[in-house]
Amino acid sequence: MKNKKLLLIIMLALVLALGSFASTTYAADGSDIVILYENDVHCAVDGYSKLAAMKKELSATADHVGVVSSGDFVQGGSLGSISQGEYIVKLMNIVGYDAVALGNHEFDYRIPRLMELADMMDTKPVCGNFKSMPDEKLVFKPYSMVSYGDTDIAYIGITTPDTLTSTSISQFMDEKGSYIYSFSGDDLFETVQQSIDAAKADGADYIIALSHLGTEFVPEQWSAQALVKNTAGFDAVLDAHSHSVIESMMLKDKNGDEVIISSTGTKFANIGKLTVSDGKITTELIKTENYDKTDAAVDEYIAKINEEYQKLGDRVIGTSKIDLITVDKDGKRIIRHLETNLGDLCADAFRIVTDSDIGVVNGGGLRGDIAAGDITFNDLLTVCPWNNTVCAAKATGQQIIDLLELGVMYYPGENGGFQHVSGLTFKFDSSIPSSVKLDENTLFVSVDGPRRVYDVKVLDKSSGEYKPIELDREYILASHNHLLVEQGSGASMFKDANLVLNNGMLDVELLEQYIVEQLGGVVDERYAQSQNRIVVADRAANPTTGVELDLAA
């Protein structure tokens, strides 16, 4: 094993001495190892066809070509929701993967379904930090060892510990509310180091992390940067979760050795290409839209599954006179930190259909735009692909303002827990550092200092006027099970919430009912723009009186 790198170098030297090879943008030296990688695909199925074609093309010039994923593939689009991940897994089987890590959204269909999907996968997922409690036994193998000729590469899977709050939290607990699963949040790096050491002992020539941790707008203590700085032995980290586009970022590990980090963005914006050549690792990103080849087998399967759900997806439920958006005019996503007209529409649907005082929906749960014109059921599935159920609960004014504070804690960065609201308005001052305190599992604990959120008002049904929120008063708050039952986005203030509605209606069904029955099948100009329910304002320059004085601590 220890002489493999030297042998590879000698072979490369001989090849170069004999002459050079012609190449294209996507070709590789025949003695190279090329690993194509993706992350956060979120059901963007067309990209699999290009990935498979690129794999085939590279195989004509490189001796060894592999494909790996850093997670979040089965959820985020209607094909995933309708099949609960099966369509996506079968597509990945056609492409042929060498290693697959688990993202937090692989748990959205619950652990039993994840196990079923894992059984369907030709390449079994790896995760070195997901454990059953109290025996701390790993649920999946921590790494897979793949041989490329005489070179062995170990792929270690790592899933973010904030999975506990970014998907259904109850699946990780027993009936008494005690955790029966862990993502090693307290000792993540020690746990990962054990996998690194085991892979070395197993003869790995290179060790690559398939890390679903993120590099920005994520808990800093579990970021990909923290992973590198607190471990020793990785040669590369192929990261996911934050949807970052990183071609090549170098960081020093615990021993001072340089480690390369790369991430492809999301929804196949890019395909990553890692090359092992002359004992060195390099990474690059290839824009998927610039690659025009596809794979016939993948195309055939995509056509088949599209036909299977076509009747459901193409059913027209109404029309929209305006574009309902998650992005700004430049195409930059804003749904996770600013109010949009789509967020207003969905929050209204929760409040009005359930006849509640307030409706909220988190920006991370709204995944697609609706263009002006016919609205199909598939459009709604693209917006709400999570199979969340509609709920309403009694909530105090204090719980509500804590939820709003939690939602803006990362502003101006993104936060999947940023809440769009209906029947409520508020302002927040981004110049004030967030003083939200979270526990080790990123669950809300308290606000320990000045609050960003102020001037919170609730619509009075009888007068039609907005009045200052009363902290001790109970309101009926409508949302989905992810928030009110599962403590999604860390919303622990709703643990043991007193539900007044939980009838199993899906959020996509609620949205259809609102458009058809409340709007008469037409989304009109009232939603042409966001309605200034959420205002980013300098508090000192915009003094108000009343309830904001009660929210200072």
N, C-alpha and C positions, 0 to 999 in steps of 0.2 A: 504493500500500500504506500509506504513512505517514498518509494521511488517513482510513483506514477507521474507526479508533476514534472520531474526531470525527464522522464521518458517522453512526455507530451512535448516538452520544449525541444528535445532532440529531433522528434518527428517533424515538428514545425520547421526547424532549421533545414532539414533535408528537403522538405517540400519547397521552401523558398529558394534553395540552391538550384533546384531543377527548373525553376521558372515560376512566373506569376500566373495567377488565375484571373480570367475575365470575371467581372462581377456586375451586379445591378444594385439598386438601392437596397433590395431585400435579400441579396445573396450573401453567402458566407464562405470563408475558406473551408475546404473540405475537412480539415483537421480540427476545426473549431467545434465547441459545444454551444448550441444556441438554445436558449430557453425563452419562449414567448410567454408573456404574463399579462393578466388582466385583473381588475378589481372593481367592485361596486358596479357590476353590470346592470343589476336591477331590471332584469327581463328585457333588455334591449337585444332581442333575439337575432336581428339581422347581422349583428357583429360576429356571431359565431360562424357564419358562413365565410366571412372574410378571414377570420382567425384560422379556420380549417384550411382555406386556400393558401394562406401565407405559410402555414406549417408544411403543406405539401410542396410549395415552391422552394422553400429553404432546404427541404430534404433532398432536393436534386443536386445541391452544391455542398451541403454540410453533412458530415457523417452522422451527427447526432443532433436531433431537434426535439425539444420537449415543450410542453404547455402546462402552465400552473395557474391557479387562481387564489387570490387572497380574500375571497368571500363576498357575501351579499349578492347572490345570484338568483335565488328562487323567489324573491319578492320584489315588488315595486312596479308591476305592470299587470295588465289584465290576464295575460297568458299564464302568469304565475299564480294569480289568485284563483282563476277558474279551475286549474289543475292541482292547486295546492303544491306547486313546485315540480310536479312530475314532468311536464313538458320541458322544463328547463334542464332537469337532470338528464333526460333522454337526449337532448341536444348536446350536452356536454359529453355524453357517452359516444356520440357520433364523432365529435371532434377528437376525442382521445386525450385525456389529461394524465400527467405524471403525478401531480399532487394537488390537493384541494384543501384550503383552510376554511373554517367556518366564520362567517360574519355574524353580527348580532341579529340580522334579519333572517338568518336561517332558522332562528328559534320562533319566528312569528306564527308558524302553524302549530306550535307546541312540540314538546320533546318527543312524544310518541310518533308524530308525523315525521319529525326529523330522522328518527331511527328508521322509519319506513323508507324515506328518501335515501338514506345512507345505504340501505340494503340494495336499492336500485342502482346505485352508482358503481360503475366498473372500477373506478379509483376511489377507495374509501377515504373519507375526510380525516384530517389530522388536527388535533388540538391538544397542546401540551399543558393547558391550564384550566380545563373544565373538569371538575371533580364532583363525585357524589360524596355526600357527607353522611355520617362523621368519619367514615373510613378513609376519606381523601383518596379514593381510587379514581384514576383517570377514566372518563367515559369512553374516550377515543384514544387511539395510539398517538403519542406526542409527535412523532415524526415518521416520515417514510424515506427509505433509502433507495435511490434510483441509480442504476449503473449506466453510464454512457461510455461504452467501450471499457477501458481500464480505469475510468474515473468514476468514483462514487460521490454522489451529492445527496446530502441529507436535507430534507425540507421540514422545518419545524413550524407547526401551526400554532398561532397565538390569537385568541379572541378577547376583545376588550372587556374588562370587568364591568364597564357600565352597561353591558348587556342586561344586567339585572334590572335596570330601570328603563332601558330603551326598547324593551319588548315586554311581553306578559310576565309580570313578576310572580304571579301566583303559581306558575308552573315550577318555580324553583323552591317552593315552600310546601310543607305538609299542612294538614287540616288545622293545625294549631298556630300556623303562621311562622313556624321555625324553618330556617333555611335547610334544605336537604341537598342543595347543589351550591357550588362555589366556582368562581372564575379566578380564584387566587388573588383577589384584590389586595390582601394584606401582605402577601409575599410573592408577588408576580415574578420579580426578577430572579429571586432564588429558585423558584419553580422552573423558570425557563432555563436557568443556568444548568440545572440538573439534566434537562433534555440535551443541551449543548454538550455537556460532558459525556453523556451516554452515547450520543452520535459519534463523538470523537473516538470513544472506546470501541465503537462498532465499526470503525475503519473509514469514516467519512473523510474524503479529501477536501470537500468544500461543504460549508454549512450555510444554508439560506433560510432566513425567516420569512414565512408567509404570515405577515402580521396584520391583523385587523384592529389597529390601535389608533391611527390617525396622527397627523403632524400639526394640525391647527384647529382651534375651536373645539378642543377635546380636553378632558381632565389631564392636566399637565403631568401628573404623577404616573399616568399610564400611556403617555405618548410614545411614538416611535423613537423620538430623540432620547427619551428617558430609557427606553429599552436598550439602545446602543450604549449609552453612558454607564449603565448599571450591570452590563454583562460583558463577557469576553469570549470570543470565538466565532462570532458571525462573520461571514465574508460579504454578505449582502442582506439587506432588508427590503423586501417587496411589500409595500405598505398599502393599507386601505382604510376605510371608515370615514375619513374627512373629505373624500372626493378631491384630494389635492392633485395637482399636476406637477410632478417632480421628475425631471429626466434623470438627474444625477446630483445627489447631495452627499457630501462626505462629512462624516463625524468620527471622532476618536472614541474607541470603546474603553472599557474599564482599565485595560492594560496599555492604552495609548496607541493601539493599532487602528488604522483607518478602516471604516466600514461604509459601504455605499448604500444609500437609501433611494428608492424610486417608487413612484406611484403614477398610475395612468389616468387619473381623473374619475369619470363615471360614465356609464352607459356607452362604453366603447368609443369614447372620444379619441382615445389612443390605444394602440396595442404596444405593449412594452417588449423590448428585445434585449435580453441579457446575453452577453457573449463571454465565454471562457476561452481565452486565447493566450498562448505563451505564458500561462500561469497567472494571468491577470483577468479581472472581471471588469467589464464595462457595461453600461446600460444606455439605451436610447429609446425614444418614443416615436412611433410612427402614427401620424394622423390617419385614422381609419377611413375618413372620407376621401383621402388621397389614394387609397388602395382600391382598385376597381375589380379585382378578381373575387370570385365566389366559389363555393364548393357545391357541386351538384347534389350530393347526398344530403347535406344540411338544407339546401334550398328546397328539396323535395319534402323533407320532414316539416319544415316551416309552413309550406303550402298546405300540408295535410292538417296540421293543428289549427291553422287559421280557418280552414274549411269547417272543422269540427265545432268551433265556437262562433262561426259567422252569424248564424241565425240569432243568437243571443246578443252578440256585439253590435250588429247592424240595426237593431230595432231602434227606430227614431222615437224619442220620448218628448221632444219639443224643439224649440229653436232659440237662438240667442242673437240679439241685434248687435251685440258688442263682443269683443274679445275679453275673456276672463283669464287673468294672468297670474303667473307665479314669478315672472321676471320683469325687469325694467325694459325700456326701449332699446337698450344695447344688448339685451339677451342675458343680462346678469341676474342670477337668482336673488330675489328679495323676500320671498315668502316666509323666510325663517328669521327675519328681523324687522320687517316693515309691513304695514297693513296693505293689502291688495283687494281689488274688487272680488276676486274669487274667494278670498278668505272671508269677506263680508257676507257673500252669498251663502257659504257653507255654515257660518256661525248663525246666520238668520234661520237657516233650515233647522238647525238643532233647537233653537229657541222657539220658533213659531210652530213647528209641527208638534212639539211636545208640550206647548203652552206653558213654557217655563219663564222665569223672570230674566234669566241670563243664559246665553248660549256661548260656548267657547269651543274652538277647534285649533289644535296646534299646527303650526306651519310645516313641521316635519311630516305630518300626515297627509298633506296635499301635494300630490306628486306630478300633476300635469296640467297644462292649460286647456281651455275650451275655446276653440276658434268660433268667430261669428258664423252663423248658419245653422244647419240641422245639428241637434244634439242627440247622439246615439247613446245607448246604454253603455257601449264600450268607452265612450268619452268619460262617462261617470266613473267607470271602473278604473280608468287611467288616473283620474283625480283621487279616488278613494280605493286603492287596491288592497287594503289591509284586512278586509273582513271584520272590521270592528263593529260591535253592536252598540245601539243607541241606549244611553242611560240618562237618568236625571236623579239628582240627590239634593238633600238639604245641605246647605253650606252657609257658614257664617260670613259676614263681611270681612272678618279677619282672615279667614281661610282664602277668600277670593283675592284680597290684596296681596297675600303671601304668594299665591299662584302667579299673579301678574309680575311680582318682583322676581320670582324664579325665572319667568319667561324672558325678562330683559337683562338678565345678569351678564350675558356675554356680549351685549350690544357694544360696539357696532359689528361684532362678529356674529356669525350665524348661531342659531340655537333651535334645534328641532322642537323644543318646548315653548317657543314663542307663541303666545295665544292670540288668535283673532277672536274678536268679541262681537256680541250682539246684545242689545238691551243694556249696554254699559259703555262708558267712555272713560278714558284716562289719559294723563300726560306722564311723560318720564323724562328725567334730566340725565343725559348720558355723561355729563361732566362729573357726576358724582360716582366714585368707584363703587362697584357692587359690594355690599356687605352681606350677601347671602352666604350662609354657612351650610355645607353639605357634610354628610357622614362618609365613612369609608366606602360605602356603596353608591355614592352620589345621590342619596336621598336627602330631601330638604330637611334641615334641622331648625333653622331660625334666621332672622335678619338681625345682625349684631351691631349695626351702625345706622347711619343715615340712609334713608330709602331713596331710590331713584323714582319710584312711582308716586304720583301725587294727583290731586284733583280728580279722584275717582267718583263717578256719578252713575246711578242706576236709573233706568227708565221706570217711571211710575205709571202703571197700566191705567189707572183711573184718570189721571190728569194729562197723560201724554208728555209730561215734562221730566227732565233728568234731575235727580236730586242726589245730594251727597250720600255716599254709601254709609251705612250704619254698621259699625264693627261687630256689635253684639246681635244684630238681627240675622235671622235665617232667611236665606233666599233659595229658590229652586234653581239649581244650576244644571243645565243640560250639556252633555258632551257624549263621549263614547267610553266603552269599558276600559280602553287603554289608560285613560286618565283617572276615571272615577272608581274603577275597581282594581286596576293593575298598578296604580301609582306611576304611570308612565311619565317619562322625563323627570323622574325624581319627586313627583307630587305626593309626598308622604302625608300632607295635610288632609288627604282624603282617605287615609287608611281607616277601614271600618266605617266608611261613609254610609249614611242612612239613605239607601236608595228608595226612591218613590216610583221609579220606572226602570224596568229591565226586561223588556218583552221579547228580546231576541231579534228585533229589526236590525238589519245591516245599515251602516251609514250610507252606502250607495243607494239603498232602497229609500231611505229618508230623503236623500237629495232628489231622487226622482219624484217622490211624492210632493215635495215642496215646489218643484218646478211645474209639475202637472196640475196640482190641486190649488196651490196658493197663488202661483203666478199665471195660471191659465195656459201653461205650456210655452210661455214666452218670457225670456229674460230680457227685460227692456232697458231703457236708458237710465233708470234709477241706479243701475249698477255700472254705469259708464266709467265711473272712477271710484276709487276708494273714498269712504265717506267721513274721513277725519275722526274716526272713533278713537284712534290712537295717535297722539301727537308727541313728537320729540321736541321738547322745549326746554330752554334754559330757565330754571325755576326762579333764579334771582331776577331775571329780566321780565318774567311773567308772574308777578306775585298774585296769589289768590288767597282767599280767606276760607276758613271753615275746616273741612275734614282733613286737609293735608297737614294741619298742625298736629293732628292725632297720629299721623303716620311717621313721624320723625324717628321713631325707634321701635 
